[in-house]
Structure formats: structure tokens, C-alpha cells
Amino acid sequence: MAKRWTTLAFACVLVVAMALVVSAQPVGGTLRILVVDQTKTFGSTMRVAGLVGALRQVPIFEVGVTLSDVAGEWDDPLTGQTNQDAPYDIAIVLPRTIDTGTAHAIWLISNGLGVLRTDVRAAIGIVSEIATQVFSGLAEPKTVDDDLFPAILWGIYAKSGWMR
């Protein structure tokens, strides 16, 4: 019974959030999101698939996915990859440490929330809510306003053409 209420509440939040983003978005525009997956376990892979599937259900999101295998926890997950589909408005980095339980953060990379367009700020709220639901108890989203690491990555990615 509790699972049914949780699912219903999640669906309601998603519908309301989608309406907010659509109302703030210029007609015909899309927001580009890149999901960077560093996870390795079956359970995490299934959660990533759920996250990508939920994001693709939002009509104004265009979602790209890339796999990343880095040596260290603080390495740049896009090192050595080409950005042929860039630029993106938001990048979501799912660190491999979600699998090991040593870190509990999902990095939401964008420009600072205070300077973003209204539609991108609203989209970050939707992405954050979906990621929170999908990775419940394992990891929680951290934006550039919550942590220094996403801000550093945004600076690197903006300079190299990954981000708008």
C-alpha cells in the first residue's frame, strides 16, 4: 500500500513539475541533458535506465547518455570523450561510488542557479526530483550551489564546449 502511495505522489510531482517547465519554456525549445554513467553494478544500471526513461518522458528534454570509466573518484568523467552532440544545458554525473556506497552524491552540472534561465532552473528541479526518487537512499542530487565539484566541472565543460 505504501509503495502505491509513493508511486502516486511521484507521478503527481512529475506532472506538476513538467507543467511548470513547459510553461517557462519558449515554444519549440528543448533542454539538452547529458547523463554520464560511471556505475558498474546491475542494480545501478537498472536505476540509470529508470532515470533516463523518466527524463525522456518529459517532452521538452532531449537526453543523451554516455558511459565513463575513470580511475579516481574526483577525475573528470568526460576526459577523452568527444563532444560531437554538445552543447548541453545540464549534465548529470552518476559516480561509480554510488555502487560502493562510499559517496552519496549525484552531480547536477549547470551554470550557477542564480544566473540560469527560468526554464533551466525549473528543469534542474525536475531532474533533481526524479533522481531523488530513482536513487532513493543511495544518493542525492547536488547542484553547483550545493557543492564545489559540480561547479568546477561546469567551468571545465563550458570552456571545452560541452555546456551552454
Rosetta silent file (secondary structure, phi, psi, omega in degrees, C-alpha in Angstrom):
SEQUENCE: MAKRWTTLAFACVLVVAMALVVSAQPVGGTLRILVVDQTKTFGSTMRVAGLVGALRQVPIFEVGVTLSDVAGEWDDPLTGQTNQDAPYDIAIVLPRTIDTGTAHAIWLISNGLGVLRTDVRAAIGIVSEIATQVFSGLAEPKTVDDDLFPAILWGIYAKSGWMR
SCORE:     score description
SCORE:     0.000 S_00000001
   1 L     0.000  -42.042  179.881    0.000    0.000    0.000 S_00000001
   2 H   -64.565  -35.945  179.612    2.834    2.396    0.872 S_00000001
   3 H   -64.715  -37.516  179.236    4.518    1.671   -2.451 S_00000001
   4 H   -64.319  -42.871  179.482    1.309    2.628   -4.284 S_00000001
   5 H   -66.815  -38.030  177.800    1.124    5.974   -2.440 S_00000001
   6 H   -63.524  -44.436  178.877    4.790    6.670   -3.146 S_00000001
   7 H   -63.015  -42.815  178.891    4.265    5.966   -6.848 S_00000001
   8 H   -63.451  -43.747  178.901    1.160    8.155   -6.917 S_00000001
   9 H   -63.649  -41.459  178.548    2.951   11.013   -5.144 S_00000001
  10 H   -62.354  -43.635  179.308    5.906   10.748   -7.542 S_00000001
  11 H   -62.333  -41.269  178.765    3.580   10.839  -10.548 S_00000001
  12 H   -64.025  -44.117  178.847    1.804   13.945   -9.198 S_00000001
  13 H   -62.342  -41.726 -179.412    5.094   15.749   -8.576 S_00000001
  14 H   -64.157  -42.842  179.787    6.302   14.851  -12.058 S_00000001
  15 H   -63.831  -45.629  179.785    3.119   16.130  -13.736 S_00000001
  16 H   -64.343  -43.554 -179.538    3.197   19.423  -11.823 S_00000001
  17 H   -64.453  -40.589  178.427    6.918   19.881  -12.474 S_00000001
  18 H   -63.060  -40.038  178.745    6.503   19.168  -16.185 S_00000001
  19 H   -62.518  -39.298  178.995    3.732   21.745  -16.391 S_00000001
  20 H   -64.892  -43.664 -179.332    5.993   24.334  -14.745 S_00000001
  21 H   -66.939  -44.455 -179.246    8.841   23.676  -17.151 S_00000001
  22 H   -61.198  -38.962 -179.870    6.609   23.674  -20.218 S_00000001
  23 H   -69.864  -25.929 -179.403    5.064   26.986  -19.168 S_00000001
  24 H   -90.728  -13.419 -175.028    8.509   28.549  -18.710 S_00000001
  25 L   -87.036  134.097  173.212    9.952   27.144  -21.937 S_00000001
  26 L   -59.431  147.356 -177.735    9.848   29.127  -25.172 S_00000001
  27 L   -59.597  132.297  176.925    7.677   27.440  -27.800 S_00000001
  28 L    84.326   -4.305 -177.894    9.591   24.853  -29.797 S_00000001
  29 L   -89.174  151.667  174.204   12.614   24.827  -27.467 S_00000001
  30 L  -127.352  155.417  174.358   14.204   21.817  -25.858 S_00000001
  31 E  -106.823  130.267 -176.822   16.590   21.437  -22.986 S_00000001
  32 E   -96.181  127.361 -177.848   19.530   19.157  -23.618 S_00000001
  33 E  -122.916  132.642  176.051   20.582   16.841  -20.802 S_00000001
  34 E  -111.288  124.263  175.324   23.646   14.595  -20.759 S_00000001
  35 E  -100.493  120.353 -179.559   23.668   11.596  -18.398 S_00000001
  36 E  -107.333  108.673 -173.557   27.219   10.444  -17.616 S_00000001
  37 E  -100.978  116.627  175.534   27.081    6.917  -16.195 S_00000001
  38 L  -107.676   -1.458 -175.116   30.070    5.607  -14.250 S_00000001
  39 L   -70.852  159.308 -175.815   28.165    2.867  -12.396 S_00000001
  40 L  -128.892  -21.530 -174.991   29.024   -0.801  -12.878 S_00000001
  41 L   -83.886  159.528  179.797   26.549   -2.971  -10.935 S_00000001
  42 H   -61.509  -43.984 -179.425   23.340   -4.439  -12.302 S_00000001
  43 H   -60.287  -44.226  179.090   21.231   -2.634   -9.703 S_00000001
  44 H   -67.827  -38.173  178.322   22.741    0.741  -10.539 S_00000001
  45 H   -60.961  -40.583  178.506   22.436    0.086  -14.260 S_00000001
  46 H   -66.348  -37.964  177.390   18.721   -0.569  -13.811 S_00000001
  47 H   -66.233  -41.116  178.142   18.363    2.660  -11.814 S_00000001
  48 H   -62.068  -41.901  177.958   20.203    4.617  -14.529 S_00000001
  49 H   -61.846  -39.769  176.943   17.851    3.130  -17.123 S_00000001
  50 H   -64.304  -41.915  178.614   14.911    4.226  -14.964 S_00000001
  51 H   -62.303  -49.099 -179.360   16.339    7.737  -14.640 S_00000001
  52 H   -63.199  -42.090  178.558   16.935    8.079  -18.388 S_00000001
  53 H   -61.801  -42.670  178.844   13.493    6.657  -19.158 S_00000001
  54 H   -66.256  -40.660  178.761   11.787    9.087  -16.775 S_00000001
  55 H   -64.273  -38.239 -179.520   13.736   12.038  -18.187 S_00000001
  56 H   -69.830  -16.177  177.241   12.799   11.059  -21.734 S_00000001
  57 L   -76.652  -17.716  177.997    9.119   11.165  -20.722 S_00000001
  58 L   -80.901  117.802 -170.429    9.414   14.932  -20.187 S_00000001
  59 L   -58.509  -29.601 -175.738    8.502   16.354  -23.612 S_00000001
  60 L   -93.285    0.066  178.920   10.982   19.223  -23.635 S_00000001
  61 E   -92.300  133.691  169.028   14.020   17.156  -22.585 S_00000001
  62 E  -111.773  115.236 -170.076   16.444   15.798  -25.144 S_00000001
  63 E  -110.166  127.642  172.787   18.533   13.237  -23.268 S_00000001
  64 E  -112.349  152.396 -179.168   21.939   11.911  -24.258 S_00000001
  65 E  -131.039  138.555  173.426   23.809    9.166  -22.417 S_00000001
  66 E  -138.340  146.868  176.903   27.492    8.378  -22.246 S_00000001
  67 E   -96.936  144.426 -177.720   29.411    5.758  -20.281 S_00000001
  68 L  -137.290  138.988  177.604   32.527    6.767  -18.418 S_00000001
  69 L  -129.995  101.300 -178.130   35.265    4.745  -16.749 S_00000001
  70 L  -108.890  157.574 -177.342   37.629    6.872  -14.668 S_00000001
  71 L   -76.146  -41.390 -175.158   40.465    5.807  -12.410 S_00000001
  72 L  -121.291  162.221 -177.214   39.682    8.002   -9.411 S_00000001
  73 L   -60.725  -32.386 -175.002   36.657    9.366   -7.633 S_00000001
  74 L  -105.638   13.143  177.592   37.496   13.000   -8.469 S_00000001
  75 L   -74.214  152.466  177.030   38.624   12.505  -12.073 S_00000001
  76 L   -67.825  117.649 -176.317   36.825   14.308  -14.886 S_00000001
  77 L   -71.005  -11.258 -179.796   34.290   11.769  -16.201 S_00000001
  78 L  -105.712    9.954  178.379   34.354   13.213  -19.740 S_00000001
  79 L   -60.417  130.205  176.967   38.122   13.081  -20.201 S_00000001
  80 L    83.038   -3.282  179.495   38.974   11.647  -23.593 S_00000001
  81 L   -96.227  151.078  177.980   35.401   11.745  -24.897 S_00000001
  82 L   -91.195  148.210 -177.925   34.315   13.770  -27.894 S_00000001
  83 L  -108.085   48.442 -176.407   31.557   16.334  -27.549 S_00000001
  84 L   -64.373  -26.063  179.897   30.067   15.961  -31.015 S_00000001
  85 L   -97.990    1.455 -177.717   26.487   16.292  -29.697 S_00000001
  86 L   -71.597  164.140    7.252   27.275   19.198  -27.354 S_00000001
  87 L   -91.983  160.285  179.045   26.388   21.689  -26.006 S_00000001
  88 E  -115.256  156.256  175.618   24.096   20.595  -23.177 S_00000001
  89 L   -86.270  -35.407 -177.665   22.109   22.648  -20.670 S_00000001
  90 E  -139.859  140.731  170.610   22.508   20.175  -17.810 S_00000001
  91 E  -121.010  139.976  178.042   24.838   17.229  -17.210 S_00000001
  92 E  -116.991  117.124  179.267   24.105   14.534  -14.645 S_00000001
  93 E  -104.907  120.899  178.489   27.139   12.607  -13.420 S_00000001
  94 E  -104.419   96.101 -173.577   26.379    9.304  -11.709 S_00000001
  95 L   -68.183  153.110  179.577   29.668    8.400   -9.977 S_00000001
  96 L   -65.344  -18.748 -179.264   30.839    4.830   -9.598 S_00000001
  97 H   -69.855  -10.188  172.161   30.963    5.408   -5.844 S_00000001
  98 H   -63.509  -38.064  179.716   27.167    5.001   -5.790 S_00000001
  99 H   -65.311  -39.837 -175.393   27.867    1.269   -6.289 S_00000001
 100 H   -86.791  -14.153 -178.994   30.348    1.071   -3.434 S_00000001
 101 L    77.702   11.175 -178.864   28.383    3.247   -1.040 S_00000001
 102 L   -86.155  -16.407  175.594   31.405    5.481   -0.401 S_00000001
 103 L  -139.311  148.349 -175.280   29.751    8.600   -1.771 S_00000001
 104 L  -124.330   40.276 -177.792   26.129    9.601   -1.784 S_00000001
 105 E  -127.330  141.649  169.089   26.009   12.362   -4.407 S_00000001
 106 E  -112.088  123.158 -174.612   24.727   12.651   -7.939 S_00000001
 107 E   -87.045  119.636  174.022   26.330   15.692   -9.563 S_00000001
 108 E  -100.650  110.895 -172.063   23.946   18.037  -11.429 S_00000001
 109 E  -103.281  124.239  177.031   26.166   20.237  -13.543 S_00000001
 110 L  -159.371  178.357  171.381   24.967   23.583  -14.854 S_00000001
 111 L   -67.557  170.761  178.847   25.846   27.221  -14.581 S_00000001
 112 L   -56.824  140.007 -175.205   25.107   28.806  -11.207 S_00000001
 113 L   -60.512  -28.061 -179.716   21.410   28.649  -10.344 S_00000001
 114 L   -71.618  -18.164 -178.074   21.271   32.419   -9.870 S_00000001
 115 L  -112.017   -0.849 -178.882   22.231   33.112  -13.494 S_00000001
 116 L   -76.791  154.272  171.555   20.307   30.351  -15.257 S_00000001
 117 L   -62.634  154.695 -178.635   17.227   30.911  -17.380 S_00000001
 118 H   -57.617  -41.712 -178.174   13.978   30.174  -15.587 S_00000001
 119 H   -65.773  -36.355  178.910   13.290   27.080  -17.689 S_00000001
 120 H   -71.067  -40.144  175.889   16.699   25.548  -16.912 S_00000001
 121 H   -59.961  -44.030  178.588   16.267   26.226  -13.171 S_00000001
 122 H   -64.641  -38.988  178.986   12.853   24.533  -13.281 S_00000001
 123 H   -63.649  -38.422  177.439   14.352   21.628  -15.236 S_00000001
 124 H   -62.175  -37.644  175.677   17.026   21.165  -12.578 S_00000001
 125 H   -62.123  -42.282  178.826   14.228   20.869  -10.039 S_00000001
 126 H   -66.287  -47.951 -179.937   12.546   18.155  -12.121 S_00000001
 127 H   -59.111  -43.709  179.724   15.812   16.298  -12.723 S_00000001
 128 H   -61.312  -43.741  179.988   16.631   16.513   -9.025 S_00000001
 129 H   -65.409  -43.229  179.292   13.225   15.136   -8.012 S_00000001
 130 H   -64.205  -46.020 -179.876   13.416   12.254  -10.495 S_00000001
 131 H   -62.951  -38.566  178.294   16.984   11.366   -9.431 S_00000001
 132 H   -61.716  -43.513  179.694   15.974   11.511   -5.763 S_00000001
 133 H   -67.020  -44.917 -175.482   13.132    9.067   -6.402 S_00000001
 134 H   -68.965  -40.299 -177.214   15.186    6.696   -8.566 S_00000001
 135 L  -103.654   28.077 -177.425   18.237    6.609   -6.287 S_00000001
 136 L   -47.254  119.701  177.604   16.278    6.821   -3.029 S_00000001
 137 L    86.353  -19.881 -179.139   18.584    6.107   -0.109 S_00000001
 138 L   -94.676  -41.491 -177.164   21.683    5.543   -2.253 S_00000001
 139 L  -158.096  155.983  176.386   22.498    9.043   -3.453 S_00000001
 140 E  -130.354  148.274 -177.626   21.029   12.505   -3.646 S_00000001
 141 E   -67.426  140.605  175.691   21.479   15.213   -6.271 S_00000001
 142 E  -127.159  125.637 -179.843   23.957   18.024   -5.621 S_00000001
 143 L   -96.163  179.942  177.920   23.925   21.179   -7.763 S_00000001
 144 L   -63.966  -22.109  177.630   26.577   23.834   -8.296 S_00000001
 145 L   -85.474  -10.769 -179.616   25.011   25.735   -5.400 S_00000001
 146 L   -98.251  -28.837 -169.649   25.363   22.719   -3.074 S_00000001
 147 L  -150.143  152.719 -178.458   28.906   21.576   -3.758 S_00000001
 148 H   -76.021  -33.895 -175.685   32.150   22.793   -5.317 S_00000001
 149 H   -59.136  -47.254  177.107   32.790   19.737   -7.538 S_00000001
 150 H   -62.324  -32.582  178.272   29.837   20.335   -9.937 S_00000001
 151 H   -67.016  -40.805  177.981   30.878   23.997  -10.206 S_00000001
 152 H   -64.139  -45.840  179.064   34.429   23.016  -11.135 S_00000001
 153 H   -62.452  -39.437  178.914   33.155   20.528  -13.729 S_00000001
 154 H   -60.416  -43.248  179.189   30.803   23.142  -15.178 S_00000001
 155 H   -59.566  -43.760  179.017   33.752   25.525  -15.643 S_00000001
 156 H   -65.006  -46.194 -176.057   35.781   22.837  -17.422 S_00000001
 157 H   -70.715  -35.838  178.004   32.847   21.724  -19.582 S_00000001
 158 H   -65.014  -41.990 -179.404   31.744   25.259  -20.504 S_00000001
 159 H   -67.043  -34.340 -177.574   35.271   26.100  -21.634 S_00000001
 160 L   -91.854    3.530  174.796   35.565   22.904  -23.698 S_00000001
 161 L    91.711    4.217  178.905   32.163   23.301  -25.365 S_00000001
 162 L   -73.029  -34.178 -172.063   30.190   20.611  -23.512 S_00000001
 163 E  -117.559  151.092  175.735   27.843   23.098  -21.791 S_00000001
 164 L   -81.791    0.000    0.000   25.893   26.151  -22.933 S_00000001
